[in-house]
Amino acid sequence: MALSNKNTTFTYMHAIENTDDSSIFDINKWVFFLVLCLATLFLLVVKKTFIEDQTAAFEVLESRGEMGVFHAINALQYLSIPLIYLFKFTIISFIIWVGSFMFGYKITYGQIWQVAVIAEAVFLIPEMLKIIWFLFIDMDPNLFEIRAFYPFSLMHLADPYEIDSRWFYPLKALNIFEIIYWFVLVEGVHHKAKKEKNIAGAIVFCSYVLFFLLWLGFYLLVYK
């Protein structure tokens, strides 16, 4: 009887430990991937329907009956969301996986892919803020202003009408949500590998963050 009580106590404590270790990074990656694609599709449809398509430029094209090409482009954008995400997560996961291998971390490619999928949800926030901004604050933008806008980015430190177009992407890419994304990746790697967070940080910053900054530099060099 005493042995049975001990086994019951051990099982109960083990269950508590497993509950305490649960994390958002344990969500089924394919279910989250589907939700992410649907959320991205919804925000994109809202942005194009209620913001971009209401600009003066689109109204002129619509009056001329020349919107067919843009509707086709929009449809391709909607359909390409899963493919773009698959490509992005595959590249990011590989980069971080190589970084974890170099640091001697035992974390599988599939686990890193799961972390990358879940961390991507961070970038839904600026899209929502952008929609809110143009629907309720700046309600008469032109298409250039819409595409140059990115919440809490370095783009706000410059006048988009005065800077070279080569700087648009880098200045928008360097934003507060990108930095939050880095630390979500760190948290995810830390959770999956179950080792010190400073090593997880070193993996992410020496792999993904370094690659990201090198990519921005390369973009500026080759942009024409």
ABEGO torsion letter per residue (X at the ends): XAAAAAAAAAAAAAAAAAAAABBAAABBAAAAAAAAAAAAAAAAAAAAAAAAAABAAAAAAAAAGAAAAAAAAAAAAAAAAAAAAAAAAAAAAAAAAAAAAAAGBBBBAAAAAAAAAAAAAAAAAAAAAAAAAAAAABABBBAAAAAABBBGBAAAABBAAABBAAAAAAAAABBAAAAAAAAAAAAAAAAAAGBBAAAAAAAAAABAAAAAAAAAAAAAAABX
